């Protein structure tokens, strides 16, 4: 098996990230557990941190892994989705899984999974197979700790086979309502499904409805709960277009003048959650000193999240994909950057809260360019246009490359171009912009 054949094999499994409609109950934790058992349960025996939520999962995971790496630990990081290459989802100490190891592990997995399928007539999904591959890779690399981001939901997510030291719940808002539930309470129950008996739980700032669910779940599971905004506090010291300075009062200590290059108040919530998480490891005799926390926060990088890729005109890429994240993005743009006009390049998936996203972002936009990515879930420009108010200057382009070229033609040096709507939009935009700079 070569690299191309390994990719073809992995891609042969149904990928719900690319399907417009599917039933949430098609996910099967039993299936994942059975395949892992055939592989010798590679996920067991590795200390883990598990993260679920709606917004900020990846950023929180990156803050945590960055701190732990600075502290001297060998860290496995599993996140989704990716921006350019699906190997980005599986990293050890910041480096994506290499092609040689991916081929070797896939060859081994194929034999086990094929036998499982033949015996049980039960097909795993792409995400399930890739999650299993991540656990196998982390065992192969003999990591000290793995930081695992849940994919969809939490309770039935393939990652929920682990027994973590700390469970982290990032901000929860409306998403995937056709699968997780129509109310914040039901969505929260699915996310809080990662909480295990006797563990420690760190929750970001949450709406009361969400917090009530998390508190009740923690009580039933006899898990110790710490909440950002109550048990873990933060304050902003300085913010500009390059970085933020802030202070966190954690569970055990106060950390002053921390510096992060991830922008927006929402990233301070993620950073506070990450600091609380590594502090909580002290209950397991894993002590992270304040110097590692400070350096880890400073070193954390996460592409596609309020990412500046050009100065004149200013081009910002962000993966906001629901109303709450669009609101956070709007607030950050208005607070941090100075510009004359804002040109919005917007591409959203059909199954997202298009109305909510548009209602927030059109308010700060002087010109709007609607587009769509090559992703099968992308909404058409004609469909997107229904959600833009009359009176707004709207252009439509059928592909992202043309949309970015139009934005650059319309923009003056003092303007800001904002490309957003999904991480897939951002990933495609990053590739287009990078290619144009390399020419």
N, C-alpha and C positions, 0 to 999 in steps of 0.2 A: 504493500500500500504506500503510495506517494502522497504528497501534500494535497494535490488536486483530488485524488480519490477519497482522502480523509474528509475534505470539505464536502464533497458530494454525498458521502455517507451521512454526515451530520445533518446536512440540508435535506436529506430524504425524509426526516421526521417532521410531522406537522408542526408548524411554527405559528402559534396563536398571536404572536406579535404582528404577523402579516395578514391575519384573517379579520374580516370586517365583523363577523358574527360567530359566536360560539357560546356554549353553555359552560358556566363556571364549574358546575359539578362534573365536568369531564376530567378535571384534575384528580389525580389519584395518588395520595401519599403512600398507600399500601404498595403500589407498583414501584415507587422509588425505593422504599425500604427493602423490598424483595430483591431488586437488582443490586442494591448496595450490599446486601447480605451475601449474595453470590460473589461479590468482589472482596469479601472480607471486612465489610463495614469500614471503609477508609476514613469516614468522617468521625468515627469514634476515637477517643483518645487525644483529639486535638482541641485545645481550649478555644472557645469561640465567643464572638459577640455578634448578636443577630439584630438587624435593623429593619423595621417596617414603618410605613407611613405613606403619606401622599406626596408631600414636598420635602426636599432637602435630604433624602436618604443617601444619595451618592456623596453630597458634600459632607454630611456628617461622617460617613464611612471614611472619607479621605482625611478629615481632621483626625479621627481616631487612629487610623493606620499610620499617618505621618508622625504623630506623637510617639507611638509605640516603636516605630522604626528608629527614631532619634534616640529612644531609650535603650536601643541595642537589641531589640527583638527581631526575629525573622518573621515577617508578616505576609500572610496570604490575604488578598483582597478580591472579593467576588461582587461585581456590580452589573447592572444592566439598565438600559440598553447601551450599545456602543455608539461611537461617533463615526468611525471609519472602517475598522476591522474588528470582527467579533472576538479576536484573540485579546482585545483590550479588556474584556470582561473578567479575565482570569490573570491576576498579577501576583508576583512574589517580589517584595521589596521594590515595588514601583515598576517592575518590568513585566510586560505581557508574556504569556506563555509562548515559548519559542516553537517554531514549526516542527522541529525534530521531535520534541516531546509530545506535541499535539498528535503527530502521526503515530508515534509509538503507543500512546495511551488509547487512541481511537482504534488502532488495530486490536489491542487487547479487549477494549470494551465491546467491539463488534462481535467477537466470539461469544462473550457472555450474554450480550443483549439478544443476539440472534437465537441462542438456545432458549432464553426466557420467552421470546416471542413465539417460537415454535411450540413450546410446551403450553403456554397460557393463552395464546391467540389474543394478545393484549399489547398494543403498540404504545410505547412511551412517546412523549412530545420532545421537540427540540430542546426546550428549556430544561426539561427533566434530564435529558441525556447530557446536556452541557453542564448542569449542576453536578451531576455524578462525576463527570470528567474533571471538574474543578476540585472536588474532594480527593480524587485519585492523584491529581497533580500536587496538591498540598501535602499529601502523605509522601509522595515521591521526593519532594523537596525538603521534607522534615522541618516544616515551619513550626514556630513556637505558638502562634496564635493566628486564627483566621477571623476576618471581619467580613460578615456575609450580609449582603443586601437582599431582602425579599423582592420577588418580581411583582406579581399581581396579588393584591390582598395580603394574606399572611397565613391564615388558618390552613388553607389547602395548598399553599405554595410549596413547590418542590424543596425549597430550602428549609422548610419547617420540620425536617427530620433531625436537626441538630439539637443538642441540649446545651445551650449557651450559659456562660457565666453571667452575662449581662444582656438584657433585652432592651432595645432602644425604640421608642415610638416617636417619630418625627411628626411635624404638624400634619394633621388630618383634615381634609376638606372633601368636597364632592368630586368623585371620579368613578369611572366604570360602574355607574349606577345600575346599568342593566345586569351586571354580574354580582356586585357586592351589596346592592341594596339601594333603595330610594331615599333613605334617611341617613343623617350623620351617625345616628346611633347604630344602625345596622352595619354601615361601613366600618365604624370603629370596632365593632365586635369582631369583624373579620381581621382587621389589622392587629387587634389585641390578642388574636389567636396564637401569636408567637410566644406569649408569656408562659413560661414553664414554672412548675411548682418549686418554690423555695429559691427562685433566682432573684436578682436585683433588676429593677426596672427604672430606666431613665426616660422621662417623657418631656418633650419640648412643650412650649407654651401651646395650649389647646383651648378651643371653645368649651364652655361648661358641659354641653351635651357629650362631647368626646371625652372630657376628663372624667365625667361620671362613670362612663363605661370602663375606662382604664383603671380607675380606682376600684371598682367592683370586681373586675377581673383579677387585679393584683390581690385583693382581699381573699377571694376564693382560692387563689393559687398560693396563698401565704407568701407572696413575693414582696420584697421591700421596695417601696416606690419613692423616687425623688423627682421633683417637678421643677423645670426651668420657670422662673418667675415666682417661685415660692421657696424651694429649698436651694436652688442654684440661681444666682442673680447676675445680671450683667449691666454694664453702662457704657455708653459710647463716649470716648475721649476726643476723638478727631476723625473726620472723614473727608476724603478728597477723591479725585478721579483715579488715583493709583492704589490707595490702601486705606485701611481703617485701623485706628488705635482704640482699644477698649479694655475694660477691666472686668474680671469675673470673680465673684464670690462663690467658691465651689462648696462641696460637701465638707472638705477638711481645711481648705486654705483659700487665701485671696491672691489672685494673679493680676498684677497691675501692668498697664501699658503693653498689653499684648498687641501684636501687629499681624494683620491678615491682608492678603492681596485678593481675597474673595470679597466682592463688594455687595453692599446692601444690608439693611438691618436684619433681614432673614438669615444672612450668613452668620451674624452674631448669635442668633438663636441656635443655629446648627453648631457653631463653635462651642457655645456653653454646654450644649448637650454632649458634645464630644469630650469636653473636659470632665464633666460629671461622670461619663462612662469610664474613662481611664482612672479617675479617682476611685470609682466603685470597685476596681480590681484589687484595691487594698484589702477588701474583705476576704480575698483569696490569697493574701500574702504576696501580691504582685504590686510592688510600690514604684510609682512613677514620680520622679522628682520634678520640682517646679521648673528647672532649667529645660528638661526634655519637653514639658508642656509648652513653654514659651517658644522654643526652637521649632517644635512640631507644628504649632499653629502658623508660624512664620513661613515654614517650608511647604505648607499645603498648597497644592495647585489642582484645579479642576476645570478642564476646558469646556467651553460651551455654556458656562454659567456667568452671565454678565461679563463676557470676555471681550476685551478690546482688541480688534485685529487690524485697525487702521487709525491714523491720527487726523489726516486732513483729506477728505472729510472723516469725521469720527464714525467708525463702524463698530457696533456692539451686537454680539450674538448671545442669545439666551433661549433656553429650552422651555420657557413657560408654556404650559399646555392645559391649564384650567383657569377658572376665574380668580381663584385665590392667588395663584402664582403670577397671573397677569397683573393683579393689584399690587403685589409685592414688587414686581418689575417696574410698574408705572411709578410707584413711590420712589424707588431707588434711582431711576432715570432723572426724575425731577429734582431729587435731593443732591445728587452727586455731580451731574454733568452740566456744563455751560454750552449752549448751542443756540443757533438762530431759529432753524426749522427742524422738525423731526419728520423724516421719511420712513414710513413703516413698510417693511416687506414681510408679508404674513402668509404662512402656509400651515394649515391645521388639518388634523385627521378628522374624518367625517363623524367618528363616534365620540369626539370630545365636545366640551361645552363651548361651542363656537360663539353662541350668543353672549355668554359671560366674558369670554376673552375679548371679543370685539367691543363690547360695551366699555371695558376698561381702557383698552389701548387706543381706540379711535379718538378718545378725548384729548390725548396728548399729541396726536398726529396732525401734521399740516398737509401731508400727502400720503395716500395709502396705495401700495402696490400688492394686489392679491395674486397669489401664485399657488402652485402645487408641486410637491416633490414626486419622485418616481415611485414612492411607496404605494402599495395597493390600497391602503386605508386612507390615502390623502383625499380630502374634499376637493371637488372641482372649483374652479374660480367662479363659475356661475352660481354655484351653491353658496359659496362664501359671501358673494356680493349681496345676498338677501339680508345679511346681518349687519350691513353698514348703513348708517343713517343717511338720509338724503341731505345733500348740501356738501358732503365731503368730496374732496378731489380724489377720485378712485381710478386707478389703472389696473388692467388685468394682463397677466402674462402666463402662458400655459406651462412654462417651465421655469425653474429657479434661476438658471443661468441668465435668461433674458430679463428676469425681474431684477436681478442684481445689476446687470448692465444698465438698465433703465434708471435705477436708483442713483447710480454713479453719474449718469448724464444729467439728471435733474439736480443733484446736490452741489452746493457751493462748499468751499473749504470750511466754512464756519457751521455747517449743518451736521446733523447726526442721522445716520442710517441705522435703524434697528431691525434686525432680522430675527424673527421668533415664530412661535406657534407649536413647535415640537422639537425634541432633540434630533429627530431625523432631518428636519429642516435645517437645523444648525450644522449637523454633520455634513450635509450636502453643500451648504454654503461655505463652510470652512475649506472643503476640498476645492471648490471653485475659486475662492479668493486666493488660496495658497498657489494654485496652478497659475493664476494670472500674475502673481508676483514672481514666479519662477521663470516666466517667459522672457 
